[in-house]
Amino acid sequence: MLSTGNNNWSTPQWFFNRLNSIFGFTLDPCADDMNHKCEQYYTVENNGLTKNWGGQVVFCNPPYGRRTKDNPGQEDWIEKCWKECKEHHITSVMLIPARTDTKSQHTYIFPNAKYVCFVKGRLKFGDKDAAPFPSEVVVFTEQDYDDEIKTLSDLGFWIKLKE
């Protein structure tokens, strides 16, 4: 598996804007003071994994690393986004590497996400070169966004996983 050793992948503003035009995000639960995309956000210090996201529409571009003894990993954020949707009936939209072979993809995303988009090309995060991995957008929601999703076809190939 290709890894850059860098967990800080700031979402391209144009990409966020396209998604935000449909979903109207209110919370960025894993950000910092420089790269947050919503007025309400959590940082490492106030740990969005420990917060209740009820009533929010969440945009989540989590750290891409694996869980370690001292730090949560991407799989923790995927599980949190799914649980918040299930328990608090929110919409959470994730931008993560497209790693279709992972346990979290098969445990949380494929059986529970409503929509997945395999992003065209490689995104350029912040001032970096193009990412060394493909990306996907995962939408956990109980809402029907079928018509709106059609307007996002320029971002990639969207699949509806459940009704």
PyMOL commands that set and color helices and strands:
alter all, ss='L'
color gray80, all
select helices_A, chain A and resi 13-23+48-50+74-88+103-112+146-150+153-155
alter helices_A, ss='H'
color red, helices_A
select strands_A, chain A and resi 27-28+40-41+57-60+91-97+115-119+135-140+156-160
alter strands_A, ss='S'
color yellow, strands_A
deselect
rebuild
show_as cartoon
